[in-house]
Every structure is written in structure tokens, then in C-alpha cells.
Amino acid sequence: MAHALVVGGGIAGDTLALLMERDGWTVTVAEIAPALRTGGQTVDLRGDSREVLEHAGLLQQALDRLVPQRGAAWIDARGRRLAEMPVEAFDGRGYVSREELLRTDLARILHEAAGPGVTHRFGETVDALEDTGTGVLARFRSGTEEKFDLVVGSDGAHSRVRALRFGPEASYRKPLGLAHAWFTLTEQPGTPPLDGWFLIHNAPGRRGVAARPGHPGEQEIGLTFAAGTLPPRRDREAQFALLERTFAGVGWRTPEFLAAARQADDFALDTYDQVHMPRWHTGRTVLLGDSAWCASPLSGLGTALALRGAAELTAALRAAGAPGDTSGVPAALSAFERTMRPRTASAQQLPPGRVVSMAPKSALGIRVNALAMRALQSTAARPLVNRAFAASEHGRTGSPNGAPPQTSPSV
């Protein structure tokens, strides 16, 4: 029986594993984390996300885990609203969708949908990959070796598979100049409620603080700031110290969030980057999701592209006759790449002003951004916005973190 190795058990990897298993593959998923990853913020069910989940028979499970949403609001240091965008904006194609669930819930739905043909090896990754002509010999960190008919690197923007087969990350990483910390805050007596609103406070110096609804009794927190490099992931104390220096003096609930970051089990910090590669496959090894085409969270399309990519790769393998005949795997990888490249290239074209509007540089820029958010929802702007949606991948597939075009100046 044909055997595939998927390195990385996130949204892309677990979706691919369950779809390939349904086609008759045996699939091993190697995930470096010791258990199923938690954390991450909300993803929506528009466009490709909805279509792929429905095809997989998992849409209702996702709908059952929705987090109530009312919209997004931009606020000042005292919590007063400067602008808001309800979920009804742009006929439901705005900044926040009615149908959003936490990434951790979607990941669990996909993980638990896999059947007995999928084996997960947690706390495991690959240290070497060697072509054998008819397969790939994988040497695991645990010291074991095994041959596979196909290897898929779906291990994220800092992909180990990409480094092994295509070279160093620096060759493909395009920094966007921002970093982002995210984590879950457990509500305490007296914690201000969000009432379904995604609240965003920007401070001068390209600093942003946000809170959005999570599971009952929880809020999902994000801290965004200008940065090109960060302390090592293993040096958590240095990361907290960086955040505390960067956000010193920022108003609203920022001190509360900085204290909560130190207590959060799911705290994570990373830069906003894109990944641009001239080729996603070599021999019988292929990259999928952020490993191949990271569009950055600013695109709002990471989950949609991960789901669609897994579906398209499965379809290309099926069309080539796999798993019954794996001789066509290399051709299938070429076909997959031809199909997905236009989508990913479009997603990487961020709407004008997207980076600037995420973290304006000055007090004037913050005011202009709020004014733009209000103006975009006006009757006069509707024809322009509709044309932008019609021409954009962002409108076609949905984007939870920035669907409407944004045009803030760099102030």
C-alpha cells in the first residue's frame, strides 16, 4: 500500500492526511510538538474554507463550534470607539465574519476525523530526506529510518522540510516589518467583557493591541509591533521583556495583557513574513501551506489556502492514479503546483495599505485609519469596494483579518 509522510500536523497537514487516507493511502504525520497544538486565533468559514470542509463532511462540526461575533471596533486609549465595522458590513465580507471559530477547534476537528490509516507521531520530525528513485528515505530525529512514496512538508513558515530540500529560510523569507504575539487570556472577576466585538487599539510607533472573543470565559489577545528580528523561541523571558519594553505606556488594557502573556499556556511570538519560492517540489517531496507560500496572517487567507491546497494536492494525486500506481507522483506534484500558484500569488498581494493600517506610525495615521474604516462603509464608497472585491482573491475566498481594501497613508 502507498505510504506518505506528512511533516507537520497543523491545518494543512491534518487535512491532507485525512483526505489522502480516504483515497486509500497510508499516512504518517510527524509533528514536532509533543501533542496537538493549541492556540491561534479565529478563522472564518467563508469561501474555500467552507467549500473544502463541506466536501470533507466536516462543515457542520465546524459550525457547531462558532464563536459569537458582532464585528470589529477601533478604540482609543480610554476604550472609546473611533470606528466600527459590524459583521453585516460589505454583505458579510468585512473584517469579521459571522461564522468564525478558533483555530484550535478547527485543528481538533480535522485531527479527530482521521481514520486508522493515519498515524500521528508527536514529538518527532525529520533530520534527513534522501531520494531513492522510487521514493524518499526519511531519517527521523528519533533515529529510525523509513521509505515513503511521497513526503509532504506542511511544517509552517519555518519549515524543516524546506530547509532540508530547498535551502535556508533566508532565501525565501520576505519580512513585512511587523511582529505579533498572541495568546489566550482567562477572564477573572472584573475582566471587561467584549460582548462579541473584536476590539483594536493602535498606539503611535506601530504598536497595536487587540482582544477578540474566544471560548466562554476566555479572550484571544494580540500584540503587534514593528520588528525585524526577535529573541530566540527558547528564551521566553527575553520575549516577555521585549514586549514589556515595546508596550510600556500604551493605554487601554495593555498592562493587563502583558501580565496575562506570562501566564498563558499558548503564548507565541513571531514575525509577519511571506514565503516566496520558485518551486515547491523536488522529486517526490513537496511543500504545502505556509511552508510553500506563506501569505502572512495579514492576508487573512492562511487557513483557506491550507485547506484548498490539501484538497488540490489530493485531487492531483488521484488524477495521476495514486495510490494504486505511484509512478505518477512527480507529475501530480507539478499539476498541483500549476493549480495552486495563481491562488497563492493573488493572496500574497496584500491590499494597499494593509501593513500600515495594521500598525500606523503616528497619531495622525491612527486617526486617518479610523476615518478610512468609516468611509469605506459609506454609500458613496460601495461601488469602489464592490469592484475591489470582484477583482480580488480577498473578496472571493473571504479574509477574516482584512477583507476590505485599505488605503491609509504611511503616517
C-alpha positions, 0 to 999 in steps of 0.5 A: 500500500502507498505510504506518505509522510506528512511533516507537520500536523497543523491545518494543512497537514491534518487535512491532507492526511485525512483526505489522502487516507480516504483515497486509500493511502497510508499516512504518517504525520510527524509533528514536532510538538509533543501533542496537538497544538493549541492556540491561534486565533479565529478563522472564518468559514467563508469561501474555500474554507467552507467549500473544502470542509463541506466536501470533507463532511466536516462543515457542520462540526465546524459550525457547531463550534462558532464563536459569537461575533458582532464585528470589529471596533477601533478604540482609543486609549480610554476604550472609546470607539473611533470606528466600527465595522459590524459583521453585516458590513460589505454583505458579510465580507468585512473584517469579521465574519459571522461564522468564525471559530478558533483555530484550535477547534478547527485543528481538533476537528480535522485531527479527530476525523482521521481514520486508522490509516493515519498515524500521528507521531508527536514529538518527532520530525525529520533530520534527513530526506534522501531520494531513492528513485522510487521514493524518499528515505526519511531519517527521523530525529528519533533515529529510525529510518523509513521509505515513503512514496511521497513526503509532504512538508506542511511544517509552517513558515519555518519549515524543516522540510524546506530547509532540508530540500530547498535551502535556508529560510533566508532565501525565501523569507520576505519580512513585512516589518511587523511582529505579533504575539498572541495568546489566550487570556482567562477572564477573572472577576472584573475582566471587561467583557467584549460582548462579541466585538473584536476590539483594536487599539493602535498606539503611535510607533506601530504598536497595536493591541487587540482582544477578540472573543474566544471560548466562554470565559476566555479572550484571544489577545494580540500584540503587534509591533514593528520588528525585524528580528526577535529573541530566540523561541527558547528564551521566553523571558527575553520575549516577555521583556521585549514586549514589556519594553515595546508596550510600556505606556500604551493605554487601554488594557495593555498592562493587563495583557502583558501580565496575562502573556506570562501566564498563558499556556499558548503564548507565541511570538513571531514575525509577519513574513511571506514565503516566496519560492520558485518551486515547491517540489523536488522529486517526490517531496513537496511543500504545502501551506505556509511552508510553500507560500506563506501569505502572512496572517495579514492576508487573512487567507492562511487557513483557506489556502491550507485547506484548498491546497490539501484538497488540490494536492489530493485531487492531483494525486488521484488524477495521476492514479495514486495510490494504486500506481505511484509512478505518477507522483512527480507529475501530480506534484507539478499539476498541483503546483500549476493549480495552486500558484495563481491562488497563492500569488493573488493572496500574497498581494496584500491590499494597499495599505494593509501593513500600515493600517495594521500598525500606523506610525503616528497619531495622525495615521491612527486617526486617518485609519479610523476615518478610512474604516468609516468611509469605506462603509459609506454609500458613496464608497460601495461601488469602489469596494464592490469592484475591489472585491470582484477583482480580488482573491480577498473578496472571493475566498473571504479574509477574516483579518482584512477583507476590505481594501485599505488605503491609509497613508504611511503616517 
